Amino acid sequence: MPNWCHNHLIIKGNNVQEFINRCKGKGLAWEGPGSEREKDFTFNALVPIPKAVLSAIWNAPQPKGYITEQMLEEAYDNPLQTWLAENWGTDQRDAVDPRIEVVEGQAEIKFDTAWTPPIEWLIQVSEIFTDLLFEIRYHEYGQGYVGQRRIKGGQHLAVCYAEIPDFLWYEMMEKFFVYEEIDNPDYNPDMIGLEVSNEELETIEDLINDIE
């Protein structure tokens, strides 16, 4: 069972709805036989896993449309894991439990991924939708990291990343990530996430170093 990386993807631009529509698809089912179904958001829709990779996993010219838990457990050091890591950025599963909201030319999608955020997938889809701005904010408690990136046209416009020790985790998360359940009268949805400036990143690092 992987650690779960929590992702908050924000997409801005004129054809946001087209992007959302093209992210729908049956994709690959990860829960074994009988779990095949249409999904509202799947990495496989825009960056599909090649049939040759699936055939290698199934050891058959016509692979089935699902993967079993045993196959996931054995995914290390095989063509599937390698392809997923290189093309999606998360090496075991599709987006888990996506929640989508589209309002006035902006879409927000919250979902989980195994171990790491889907940066390589974002870079590829940003090359397809060159007029859209993609911003992803992510954190993974088990490995103690938080980050934010802005990507457009296959290029990073801004990157912010910090590793946070356990004893500082919740203090930092409340400051730089606003959880939905936090009751804060000063909450501003436009300020969710890490600031991308170097000054903010240095502030985090200085605070951690001072306490350590």
VOPAGU-2260 file (C-alpha; in pm, 1 decimal, decimal comma):
REM VOPAGU-2260
SITE   aa  ch    i         X         Y         Z
SITE  MET   A    0       0,0       0,0       0,0
SITE  PRO   A    1     154,0     332,4    -103,3
SITE  ASN   A    2     161,8     657,5      88,2
SITE  TRP   A    3     -94,8     896,2     -51,7
SITE  CYS   A    4       6,6    1230,5    -196,0
SITE  HIS   A    5    -279,0    1481,4    -174,4
SITE  ASN   A    6    -311,8    1704,4    -480,2
SITE  HIS   A    7    -505,8    2022,6    -553,7
SITE  LEU   A    8    -494,8    2104,9    -924,7
SITE  ILE   A    9    -616,7    2443,9   -1048,1
SITE  ILE   A   10    -664,4    2506,3   -1420,7
SITE  LYS   A   11    -728,0    2851,0   -1567,8
SITE  GLY   A   12    -801,4    2954,5   -1926,3
SITE  ASN   A   13   -1061,5    2985,3   -2197,7
SITE  ASN   A   14   -1115,4    2615,7   -2276,1
SITE  VAL   A   15   -1112,2    2466,3   -1927,3
SITE  GLN   A   16   -1431,7    2271,9   -1994,8
SITE  GLU   A   17   -1277,3    2105,6   -2300,6
SITE  PHE   A   18    -986,8    1990,7   -2083,1
SITE  ILE   A   19   -1226,7    1845,5   -1824,5
SITE  ASN   A   20   -1425,7    1668,0   -2095,1
SITE  ARG   A   21   -1114,9    1511,7   -2246,5
SITE  CYS   A   22    -999,2    1384,8   -1907,0
SITE  LYS   A   23   -1300,6    1152,1   -1895,3
SITE  GLY   A   24   -1260,8     792,5   -2001,4
SITE  LYS   A   25   -1271,0     428,0   -1907,4
SITE  GLY   A   26    -898,5     415,1   -1861,4
SITE  LEU   A   27    -746,1     123,7   -1677,5
SITE  ALA   A   28    -918,9     -29,2   -1376,6
SITE  TRP   A   29    -689,2     -70,4   -1078,1
SITE  GLU   A   30    -916,7    -269,1    -846,6
SITE  GLY   A   31    -915,3    -601,7   -1031,3
SITE  PRO   A   32   -1178,3    -772,2   -1248,8
SITE  GLY   A   33   -1523,9    -618,6   -1244,2
SITE  SER   A   34   -1393,8    -268,4   -1163,8
SITE  GLU   A   35   -1386,6    -141,5   -1522,1
SITE  ARG   A   36   -1596,2     173,0   -1546,6
SITE  GLU   A   37   -1609,5     519,0   -1700,2
SITE  LYS   A   38   -1422,8     778,3   -1492,8
SITE  ASP   A   39   -1472,5    1154,0   -1472,7
SITE  PHE   A   40   -1098,1    1207,7   -1440,6
SITE  THR   A   41    -824,4     967,6   -1544,7
SITE  PHE   A   42    -462,0    1028,2   -1641,1
SITE  ASN   A   43    -505,9     755,8   -1902,5
SITE  ALA   A   44    -744,7     966,4   -2113,0
SITE  LEU   A   45    -483,8    1219,0   -2231,6
SITE  VAL   A   46    -164,6    1018,6   -2169,2
SITE  PRO   A   47    -266,7     655,0   -2227,0
SITE  ILE   A   48     -60,1     357,5   -2120,9
SITE  PRO   A   49      71,2     189,6   -2439,3
SITE  LYS   A   50     -74,4    -147,2   -2525,1
SITE  ALA   A   51     278,6    -290,1   -2548,8
SITE  VAL   A   52     338,3    -206,8   -2181,1
SITE  LEU   A   53      13,1    -373,4   -2073,3
SITE  SER   A   54      86,4    -674,6   -2292,5
SITE  ALA   A   55     423,1    -715,2   -2119,9
SITE  ILE   A   56     254,2    -709,5   -1778,7
SITE  TRP   A   57     -11,2    -962,3   -1877,1
SITE  ASN   A   58     236,0   -1159,6   -2088,4
SITE  ALA   A   59     -31,4   -1168,9   -2357,4
SITE  PRO   A   60     -84,2    -991,2   -2692,3
SITE  GLN   A   61    -436,3    -883,7   -2586,3
SITE  PRO   A   62    -412,3    -747,3   -2228,9
SITE  LYS   A   63    -720,7    -721,3   -2012,0
SITE  GLY   A   64    -860,6    -385,0   -1905,1
SITE  TYR   A   65    -775,8    -412,0   -1538,1
SITE  ILE   A   66    -486,3    -474,5   -1301,3
SITE  THR   A   67    -506,5    -691,0    -989,7
SITE  GLU   A   68    -367,6    -607,8    -645,6
SITE  GLN   A   69    -105,2    -877,6    -690,1
SITE  MET   A   70       9,9    -714,7   -1011,3
SITE  LEU   A   71      32,9    -380,2    -832,9
SITE  GLU   A   72     240,4    -536,2    -555,8
SITE  GLU   A   73     470,9    -682,8    -816,7
SITE  ALA   A   74     487,9    -357,5   -1012,8
SITE  TYR   A   75     838,3    -270,1    -897,3
SITE  ASP   A   76    1109,1    -291,5   -1160,8
SITE  ASN   A   77     875,6    -383,5   -1444,1
SITE  PRO   A   78     772,5    -197,1   -1762,0
SITE  LEU   A   79     449,1     -65,6   -1611,8
SITE  GLN   A   80     612,6     102,3   -1313,3
SITE  THR   A   81     885,7     248,3   -1531,6
SITE  TRP   A   82     637,9     387,4   -1785,1
SITE  LEU   A   83     408,3     534,2   -1518,8
SITE  ALA   A   84     698,5     704,7   -1340,0
SITE  GLU   A   85     830,2     854,6   -1662,2
SITE  ASN   A   86     496,2     961,5   -1812,0
SITE  TRP   A   87     261,4    1023,1   -1518,9
SITE  GLY   A   88     506,2    1094,0   -1235,3
SITE  THR   A   89     329,5     851,5   -1000,2
SITE  ASP   A   90     428,8     490,8   -1047,7
SITE  GLN   A   91     146,4     272,0    -921,1
SITE  ARG   A   92    -205,5     406,6    -977,1
SITE  ASP   A   93    -432,1     648,5   -1156,8
SITE  ALA   A   94    -583,6     951,2    -980,6
SITE  VAL   A   95    -775,0     832,3    -673,5
SITE  ASP   A   96   -1110,7     978,2    -562,9
SITE  PRO   A   97   -1107,7    1290,1    -787,4
SITE  ARG   A   98   -1342,7    1576,1    -695,0
SITE  ILE   A   99   -1404,4    1826,4    -974,3
SITE  GLU   A  100   -1545,1    2177,4    -962,0
SITE  VAL   A  101   -1572,1    2413,4   -1259,6
SITE  VAL   A  102   -1665,1    2779,3   -1205,8
SITE  GLU   A  103   -1629,4    3073,1   -1447,5
SITE  GLY   A  104   -1336,1    2961,7   -1658,6
SITE  GLN   A  105   -1152,0    2787,2   -1376,3
SITE  ALA   A  106   -1147,7    2423,2   -1272,7
SITE  GLU   A  107   -1028,2    2272,2    -946,0
SITE  ILE   A  108    -960,9    1902,1    -909,4
SITE  LYS   A  109    -863,9    1741,1    -580,2
SITE  PHE   A  110    -732,4    1385,1    -588,3
SITE  ASP   A  111    -477,4    1148,2    -438,1
SITE  THR   A  112    -182,2     977,5    -603,7
SITE  ALA   A  113      63,9     709,9    -495,3
SITE  TRP   A  114     378,8     857,2    -337,6
SITE  THR   A  115     429,8    1160,0    -563,8
SITE  PRO   A  116     232,2    1423,1    -760,3
SITE  PRO   A  117     168,2    1367,6   -1134,9
SITE  ILE   A  118     414,3    1629,6   -1258,2
SITE  GLU   A  119     521,3    1444,7   -1575,2
SITE  TRP   A  120     155,6    1399,7   -1671,4
SITE  LEU   A  121      90,8    1771,4   -1616,7
SITE  ILE   A  122     384,0    1870,8   -1835,5
SITE  GLN   A  123     251,5    1657,8   -2120,1
SITE  VAL   A  124    -109,3    1778,5   -2097,7
SITE  SER   A  125       8,3    2140,0   -2076,2
SITE  GLU   A  126     172,3    2084,5   -2416,5
SITE  ILE   A  127    -168,6    1976,3   -2551,8
SITE  PHE   A  128    -361,5    2265,6   -2393,4
SITE  THR   A  129    -104,5    2538,6   -2444,5
SITE  ASP   A  130    -336,1    2826,0   -2350,8
SITE  LEU   A  131    -420,0    2684,3   -2008,6
SITE  LEU   A  132    -231,9    2759,8   -1688,0
SITE  PHE   A  133    -190,3    2461,5   -1457,6
SITE  GLU   A  134    -112,4    2506,8   -1089,7
SITE  ILE   A  135     -74,2    2206,7    -860,7
SITE  ARG   A  136     -36,3    2215,7    -482,7
SITE  TYR   A  137      53,0    1892,2    -311,9
SITE  HIS   A  138     166,2    1740,1      16,3
SITE  GLU   A  139     255,7    1395,9     145,1
SITE  TYR   A  140     275,4    1350,4     520,3
SITE  GLY   A  141     459,9    1016,1     523,9
SITE  GLN   A  142     765,2    1157,2     345,5
SITE  GLY   A  143     714,6    1503,9     490,2
SITE  TYR   A  144     707,6    1727,7     185,5
SITE  VAL   A  145     487,5    2003,0      43,2
SITE  GLY   A  146     511,3    2181,1    -287,9
SITE  GLN   A  147     353,9    2395,2    -554,0
SITE  ARG   A  148     420,5    2429,7    -925,9
SITE  ARG   A  149     283,7    2640,3   -1207,8
SITE  ILE   A  150     312,8    2493,9   -1556,4
SITE  LYS   A  151     217,1    2624,0   -1900,3
SITE  GLY   A  152     306,9    2500,4   -2246,0
SITE  GLY   A  153     530,5    2225,4   -2110,1
SITE  GLN   A  154     738,3    2469,3   -1904,1
SITE  HIS   A  155     759,9    2539,5   -1531,9
SITE  LEU   A  156     673,4    2900,0   -1450,3
SITE  ALA   A  157     725,6    2860,8   -1075,9
SITE  VAL   A  158     838,0    2588,6    -837,2
SITE  CYS   A  159     825,9    2581,2    -459,6
SITE  TYR   A  160     916,6    2278,0    -248,2
SITE  ALA   A  161     994,6    2215,9     117,5
SITE  GLU   A  162    1061,4    1913,1     335,2
SITE  ILE   A  163     906,6    1948,0     679,5
SITE  PRO   A  164     998,8    1742,9     990,9
SITE  ASP   A  165     717,3    1568,2    1179,5
SITE  PHE   A  166     712,3    1807,7    1474,6
SITE  LEU   A  167     654,6    2106,4    1243,2
SITE  TRP   A  168     411,4    1942,7    1003,6
SITE  TYR   A  169      76,8    2065,8    1131,1
SITE  GLU   A  170     205,0    2415,5    1210,4
SITE  MET   A  171     338,2    2453,4     858,5
SITE  MET   A  172      34,0    2295,7     693,6
SITE  GLU   A  173    -203,5    2529,8     871,5
SITE  LYS   A  174       7,2    2826,5     763,1
SITE  PHE   A  175      67,0    2735,5     400,5
SITE  PHE   A  176    -217,8    2494,4     320,5
SITE  VAL   A  177    -573,6    2569,7     423,2
SITE  TYR   A  178    -768,5    2253,1     494,5
SITE  GLU   A  179   -1138,1    2262,4     417,2
SITE  GLU   A  180   -1228,9    2171,4     773,5
SITE  ILE   A  181   -1036,5    2462,7     932,0
SITE  ASP   A  182   -1278,5    2721,9    1072,7
SITE  ASN   A  183   -1094,9    3044,0     996,8
SITE  PRO   A  184   -1282,1    3374,6     942,8
SITE  ASP   A  185    -979,5    3508,9     753,0
SITE  TYR   A  186    -980,9    3217,8     508,6
SITE  ASN   A  187    -924,1    3336,0     151,2
SITE  PRO   A  188    -947,5    3069,3    -120,9
SITE  ASP   A  189    -715,6    3275,8    -340,2
SITE  MET   A  190    -437,5    3227,5     -84,9
SITE  ILE   A  191    -454,8    2849,3     -54,7
SITE  GLY   A  192    -118,6    2679,0     -84,8
SITE  LEU   A  193     245,0    2769,9     -65,3
SITE  GLU   A  194     354,4    3103,7    -197,7
SITE  VAL   A  195     591,2    3048,1    -486,7
SITE  SER   A  196     836,3    3326,7    -408,8
SITE  ASN   A  197    1189,8    3244,7    -299,4
SITE  GLU   A  198    1140,0    3465,8       5,7
SITE  GLU   A  199     853,8    3248,2     131,9
SITE  LEU   A  200    1050,6    2929,4      72,5
SITE  GLU   A  201    1349,7    3072,9     259,1
SITE  THR   A  202    1117,7    3166,4     546,9
SITE  ILE   A  203    1006,4    2805,5     580,1
SITE  GLU   A  204    1360,9    2674,6     564,0
SITE  ASP   A  205    1487,0    2932,4     814,6
SITE  LEU   A  206    1208,4    2847,3    1061,3
SITE  ILE   A  207    1280,8    2476,0    1035,1
SITE  ASN   A  208    1656,8    2531,6    1075,8
SITE  ASP   A  209    1606,1    2760,4    1375,9
SITE  ILE   A  210    1391,8    2505,2    1560,3
SITE  GLU   A  211    1617,3    2212,8    1470,3
